[in-house]
Amino acid sequence: MIAVSDTRRPHNGDGFGVGYYTDRKLGPEPCIFTSTIPAWNCINLERLASKTTSSLIFAHVRATTEGTLSDSNCHPFRHGGLMWMHNGNIGAWQYIKRALVDSIEDRWFLGVQGGTDSEWAFALFLDSMAKIGHDPSADIADGGFGHSVLRTAMLRTIERINRLIADIPERHRAASELDTRSLLNFAVTDGFSVVCTRYVSSRTDEAASLYFSSGTNWREHEPRGNYKMERLDKGADIVLVASEPLTFERDNWVTVPTNSILTIHKQTVMIHPIVDEYYNASPSYTRSSGFAVSKGLVSTGPGAAVAPAAAAGESLSNGVDPPAAVNGVRGGVAREKLEEAQQRLAGLEVGVM
């Protein structure tokens, strides 16, 4: 997953991270490389990407919302053989952080090294996983914990975040006019299965964008750095999940529905609705993308389903200006730099998930 370009700032230049699994003879833990250097300026990323192969890779470019600029705040986060990433924000974070910390076991509290809401959400996930009877610290056997375990723990994590926000005292809500909406595009893997969410805690707002593409080959084409997904048969040897399409071929990318959970297991992609108070089953139901646009989390890249012009006509409650053009973000250089970072990350050779 590559974080979408943040249109409130020129580009995602607050560091990046890549995590990938190696031969299990070296242990079940993923190898993680993070840096506070912008991805497009990191020569080491280019060197590593061109010589790295893995069957499962996580990649993330960061635009800071919580936490300082440091390696410890760069995604992906790891515990044992599990990896975690987040694109979005937890609503009213400063008012629920203490309650969240108090709700988890000491071992998960002590494992947090940074200051982001994303890493605390990971701690909450680990606690949720333990509470349903699966120890995240246990040795991961062949096959992993199982996609149903990861999916159940993920749903429990979202449920607990919503409950913590609902329990904020009314005096805090009234005094500060809190925005309690959360954008929770989470991704977790045990090296065998991948579970991702596209979620917003709102009945009327659109979630941050999320797409997937599958095929038999992910190949570089001319000009250099231009990748395409090829489908030579009905199989899906490669599955990519991204916050925005990485190619201009719109028909290569499928939009994950808002408030859904996506599971990848043994080359199979499954999508289930997250049925709670914010879910709407009607296919004709329309949500506003203004909130996600104000956070810079709606794709305006190649092949995007939500064009900037469409979002531009919507009123943004916080007064943030929408993107100005259909085929880019404010500042062509910013888009070029983000695409350069994506090309370097895309250069990692991926295999079957």
C-alpha positions as CSV (number, residue, x, y, z in Angstrom):
1,M,0.0,0.0,0.0
2,I,1.4,3.4,-1.0
3,A,-0.1,6.4,0.8
4,V,-2.1,8.8,-1.3
5,S,-0.6,12.2,-2.0
6,D,-1.7,14.7,0.6
7,T,-3.1,17.7,-1.2
8,R,-2.9,19.9,1.9
9,R,0.9,19.7,1.6
10,P,2.8,19.4,-1.7
11,H,3.7,15.8,-1.3
12,N,4.3,12.9,1.1
13,G,7.8,13.8,2.1
14,D,7.8,12.9,5.8
15,G,9.7,9.6,5.4
16,F,8.8,6.2,4.0
17,G,9.1,2.5,4.9
18,V,9.3,-0.8,3.2
19,G,8.7,-4.2,4.8
20,Y,9.1,-7.6,3.2
21,Y,9.4,-11.3,4.1
22,T,12.5,-13.3,3.3
23,D,13.3,-17.0,3.4
24,R,11.8,-18.5,6.5
25,K,15.1,-20.1,7.3
26,L,16.1,-16.6,8.4
27,G,13.1,-16.4,10.7
28,P,9.4,-15.4,10.4
29,E,10.0,-11.7,11.1
30,P,9.8,-9.3,8.1
31,C,12.7,-7.1,7.1
32,I,11.8,-3.5,7.5
33,F,13.7,-0.5,6.1
34,T,12.6,3.0,7.1
35,S,14.0,6.5,6.5
36,T,12.9,10.1,7.2
37,I,14.3,11.1,3.8
38,P,11.7,11.6,1.1
39,A,11.5,8.4,-0.9
40,W,12.3,10.1,-4.2
41,N,15.6,11.4,-2.7
42,C,16.8,8.1,-1.1
43,I,19.4,6.5,-3.3
44,N,19.6,3.5,-0.9
45,L,15.9,2.8,-1.7
46,E,16.7,2.6,-5.4
47,R,19.7,0.4,-4.8
48,L,17.7,-2.0,-2.5
49,A,14.6,-2.1,-4.7
50,S,16.4,-3.1,-7.8
51,K,17.9,-6.2,-6.0
52,T,15.2,-7.2,-3.6
53,T,12.6,-10.0,-4.3
54,S,9.9,-11.1,-1.9
55,S,6.5,-12.8,-2.1
56,L,4.9,-10.1,0.1
57,I,5.8,-6.5,0.4
58,F,4.4,-3.5,2.3
59,A,5.4,0.0,1.3
60,H,4.3,3.3,2.7
61,V,5.1,7.0,2.1
62,R,4.2,9.3,5.0
63,A,2.6,12.7,5.4
64,T,2.7,13.5,9.1
65,T,-0.6,13.9,11.0
66,E,0.5,12.6,14.4
67,G,4.0,12.2,15.8
68,T,7.3,13.8,14.9
69,L,9.5,13.1,11.9
70,S,11.5,10.1,13.0
71,D,12.3,6.5,11.9
72,S,10.2,5.2,14.8
73,N,7.1,6.9,13.4
74,C,7.6,5.5,9.8
75,H,5.3,2.7,8.7
76,P,5.2,-0.3,8.5
77,F,5.2,-1.3,12.1
78,R,6.1,-4.8,13.2
79,H,5.5,-7.3,16.0
80,G,7.0,-10.7,15.6
81,G,5.9,-11.9,12.2
82,L,3.1,-9.3,11.9
83,M,3.3,-6.0,9.9
84,W,0.9,-3.1,10.1
85,M,0.2,0.1,8.2
86,H,-2.4,2.9,8.4
87,N,-3.5,5.6,6.0
88,G,-5.8,8.1,7.6
89,N,-6.4,9.3,11.2
90,I,-8.2,8.4,14.4
91,G,-10.9,11.0,15.2
92,A,-10.5,13.0,18.4
93,W,-7.2,11.3,19.0
94,Q,-6.0,13.5,21.9
95,Y,-9.2,12.7,23.8
96,I,-9.1,9.0,23.5
97,K,-5.4,8.2,23.7
98,R,-5.3,7.8,27.5
99,A,-8.4,5.6,27.4
100,L,-6.9,3.5,24.6
101,V,-3.6,3.0,26.5
102,D,-5.5,2.0,29.7
103,S,-7.5,-0.6,27.7
104,I,-4.5,-2.6,26.5
105,E,-2.2,-5.0,28.2
106,D,1.2,-3.8,29.4
107,R,3.1,-5.9,26.9
108,W,1.5,-4.1,24.0
109,F,1.9,-0.7,25.7
110,L,5.6,-1.3,26.2
111,G,6.1,-2.3,22.6
112,V,5.1,1.1,21.2
113,Q,8.2,3.0,20.2
114,G,6.8,6.1,18.4
115,G,4.1,8.7,18.9
116,T,1.6,8.1,16.0
117,D,-2.0,7.2,16.4
118,S,-1.3,4.5,13.7
119,E,1.2,2.6,16.0
120,W,-1.2,2.8,18.9
121,A,-3.9,1.4,16.6
122,F,-1.5,-1.5,16.0
123,A,-1.1,-2.0,19.7
124,L,-4.9,-2.1,20.0
125,F,-5.0,-4.7,17.2
126,L,-2.5,-6.9,19.0
127,D,-4.5,-6.6,22.2
128,S,-7.7,-7.4,20.3
129,M,-6.0,-10.5,18.7
130,A,-4.9,-11.7,22.1
131,K,-8.4,-11.2,23.6
132,I,-9.9,-13.5,20.9
133,G,-7.5,-16.2,21.9
134,H,-4.6,-15.9,19.5
135,D,-1.2,-14.7,20.9
136,P,0.5,-12.3,18.4
137,S,3.8,-13.2,20.0
138,A,3.5,-16.9,19.3
139,D,5.7,-18.6,16.6
140,I,4.0,-18.4,13.2
141,A,3.6,-21.8,11.7
142,D,3.3,-22.4,7.9
143,G,0.0,-20.9,6.9
144,G,0.1,-18.1,9.5
145,F,-2.6,-17.3,12.0
146,G,-5.3,-17.6,9.4
147,H,-7.0,-14.9,7.5
148,S,-10.2,-15.2,9.6
149,V,-8.3,-14.5,12.8
150,L,-6.7,-11.4,11.3
151,R,-10.0,-10.2,9.9
152,T,-11.8,-10.8,13.2
153,A,-9.1,-8.9,15.2
154,M,-9.2,-6.1,12.7
155,L,-13.0,-5.7,13.0
156,R,-12.7,-5.8,16.8
157,T,-10.0,-3.0,16.6
158,I,-12.3,-0.8,14.6
159,E,-15.2,-1.5,17.0
160,R,-13.1,-0.6,20.0
161,I,-11.9,2.7,18.4
162,N,-15.5,3.7,17.7
163,R,-16.5,2.8,21.3
164,L,-13.6,4.9,22.8
165,I,-14.8,7.9,20.7
166,A,-18.4,7.4,21.7
167,D,-17.4,7.4,25.3
168,I,-15.7,10.9,25.2
169,P,-17.5,13.0,27.8
170,E,-20.0,15.5,26.4
171,R,-18.2,18.4,28.1
172,H,-15.2,17.8,25.8
173,R,-17.3,17.5,22.7
174,A,-19.2,20.8,23.5
175,A,-16.1,22.8,24.5
176,S,-13.9,22.0,21.6
177,E,-16.3,21.1,18.8
178,L,-14.5,17.8,18.3
179,D,-14.3,16.1,14.9
180,T,-14.8,12.5,15.9
181,R,-14.7,11.0,12.4
182,S,-12.0,8.5,11.8
183,L,-10.4,7.4,8.5
184,L,-9.2,3.9,9.1
185,N,-7.5,2.4,6.1
186,F,-5.6,-0.3,7.9
187,A,-3.4,-3.1,6.5
188,V,-2.0,-6.1,8.4
189,T,-0.2,-9.3,7.4
190,D,1.3,-12.3,9.0
191,G,3.3,-13.1,5.9
192,F,0.7,-15.5,4.5
193,S,-2.6,-13.5,4.4
194,V,-3.2,-9.8,4.0
195,V,-6.2,-7.9,5.5
196,C,-7.0,-4.3,4.5
197,T,-9.8,-2.0,5.4
198,R,-11.4,1.0,3.7
199,Y,-13.4,2.6,6.5
200,V,-14.8,5.9,7.8
201,S,-16.8,6.4,11.0
202,S,-19.5,8.5,9.3
203,R,-22.8,7.8,7.7
204,T,-22.4,10.5,5.1
205,D,-18.7,10.8,4.3
206,E,-16.6,8.8,1.8
207,A,-13.5,6.9,3.1
208,A,-10.0,7.5,2.0
209,S,-9.4,5.9,-1.4
210,L,-8.3,2.3,-1.8
211,Y,-7.8,0.1,-4.9
212,F,-6.5,-3.3,-5.9
213,S,-5.2,-4.9,-9.1
214,S,-4.5,-8.5,-9.9
215,G,-2.8,-10.3,-12.7
216,T,-0.1,-12.7,-13.8
217,N,2.8,-10.2,-14.4
218,W,3.8,-6.8,-13.1
219,R,6.2,-5.6,-15.7
220,E,8.2,-2.4,-16.4
221,H,7.5,-0.8,-19.8
222,E,9.0,2.1,-21.7
223,P,9.5,4.8,-20.6
224,R,11.6,3.6,-17.8
225,G,9.7,3.4,-14.5
226,N,6.3,2.8,-16.1
227,Y,4.8,-0.5,-14.8
228,K,1.8,-2.3,-16.1
229,M,-0.3,-5.2,-14.8
230,E,-0.6,-8.0,-17.3
231,R,-3.2,-10.7,-17.3
232,L,-2.2,-13.7,-19.4
233,D,-4.9,-16.0,-18.1
234,K,-7.7,-16.1,-15.5
235,G,-5.2,-16.6,-12.6
236,A,-4.0,-13.9,-10.2
237,D,-0.3,-14.6,-9.4
238,I,0.1,-11.0,-8.2
239,V,-2.2,-8.8,-6.2
240,L,-1.5,-5.1,-5.5
241,V,-3.4,-3.0,-3.1
242,A,-2.7,0.8,-3.2
243,S,-4.2,4.0,-1.9
244,E,-4.2,5.3,-5.5
245,P,-3.8,3.5,-8.9
246,L,-0.2,3.1,-9.8
247,T,-0.8,3.0,-13.6
248,F,-2.9,4.9,-16.1
249,E,-4.9,1.8,-17.1
250,R,-8.1,2.4,-15.2
251,D,-9.5,-1.0,-16.0
252,N,-6.6,-2.6,-14.2
253,W,-7.8,-1.2,-10.9
254,V,-10.9,-2.1,-8.8
255,T,-12.2,0.3,-6.2
256,V,-12.7,-1.2,-2.8
257,P,-16.1,-0.1,-1.5
258,T,-16.3,2.3,1.4
259,N,-16.6,0.5,4.8
260,S,-15.3,-2.8,3.5
261,I,-12.6,-5.3,4.5
262,L,-10.4,-6.9,1.9
263,T,-8.7,-10.2,2.4
264,I,-6.0,-11.7,0.3
265,H,-5.2,-15.4,0.9
266,K,-3.7,-17.9,-1.5
267,Q,-4.1,-15.6,-4.5
268,T,-7.8,-15.1,-3.8
269,V,-9.2,-11.6,-3.1
270,M,-12.3,-11.5,-0.8
271,I,-14.3,-8.3,0.1
272,H,-16.8,-8.2,2.9
273,P,-18.8,-5.3,4.2
274,I,-18.1,-3.9,7.6
275,V,-21.7,-3.8,8.9
276,D,-22.1,-1.4,11.8
277,E,-23.9,1.9,12.5
278,Y,-22.0,3.6,9.6
279,Y,-22.8,1.0,6.9
280,N,-25.3,1.5,4.2
281,A,-26.2,-1.5,1.9
282,S,-27.9,0.5,-0.8
283,P,-25.8,0.5,-4.0
284,S,-27.3,3.9,-5.0
285,Y,-26.3,5.6,-1.7
286,T,-24.0,8.5,-2.3
287,R,-21.4,9.8,0.2
288,S,-19.5,13.1,0.2
289,S,-15.8,12.9,-0.6
290,G,-15.2,16.4,1.0
291,F,-13.9,15.1,4.3
292,A,-11.4,12.7,2.8
293,V,-10.3,15.4,0.3
294,S,-9.7,17.8,3.2
295,K,-7.4,15.3,4.6
296,G,-5.6,14.7,1.3
297,L,-6.8,11.1,1.2
298,V,-8.8,10.8,-2.0
299,S,-6.8,9.7,-5.0
300,T,-6.3,12.2,-7.8
301,G,-3.7,10.1,-9.5
302,P,-3.8,8.2,-12.8
303,G,-6.8,6.0,-13.2
304,A,-8.5,7.4,-10.1
305,A,-12.2,6.9,-9.7
306,V,-12.7,10.2,-7.9
307,A,-11.4,13.1,-10.0
308,P,-10.4,16.3,-8.3
309,A,-13.0,18.2,-10.3
310,A,-15.7,16.1,-8.9
311,A,-14.6,16.7,-5.3
312,A,-14.0,20.4,-6.0
313,G,-17.7,21.2,-6.2
314,E,-18.3,20.0,-2.6
315,S,-18.1,22.3,0.3
316,L,-15.3,21.5,2.8
317,S,-16.3,22.3,6.4
318,N,-12.7,23.2,7.4
319,G,-12.2,25.5,4.5
320,V,-9.4,23.5,2.9
321,D,-9.1,24.2,-0.9
322,P,-9.8,21.2,-3.1
323,P,-7.4,20.2,-5.9
324,A,-7.5,22.5,-8.9
325,A,-7.0,20.2,-11.9
326,V,-8.3,16.9,-13.1
327,N,-4.9,15.3,-13.9
328,G,-2.7,16.3,-11.0
329,V,-2.4,17.9,-7.6
330,R,-1.5,21.5,-6.9
331,G,2.1,21.8,-8.2
332,G,3.2,19.5,-11.1
333,V,6.6,19.0,-9.4
334,A,4.8,17.6,-6.3
335,R,3.1,15.0,-8.4
336,E,6.2,14.1,-10.3
337,K,8.1,13.6,-7.0
338,L,5.4,11.3,-5.6
339,E,5.3,9.3,-8.8
340,E,9.1,9.0,-8.7
341,A,8.8,7.6,-5.2
342,Q,6.1,5.2,-6.3
343,Q,8.3,4.0,-9.2
344,R,11.1,3.2,-6.9
345,L,8.8,1.3,-4.6
346,A,7.2,-0.4,-7.6
347,G,10.7,-1.6,-8.6
348,L,10.6,-4.1,-5.8
349,E,10.0,-7.5,-7.3
350,V,6.8,-9.0,-6.0
351,G,5.4,-12.5,-6.2
352,V,2.3,-14.4,-5.0
353,M,0.6,-13.1,-1.9
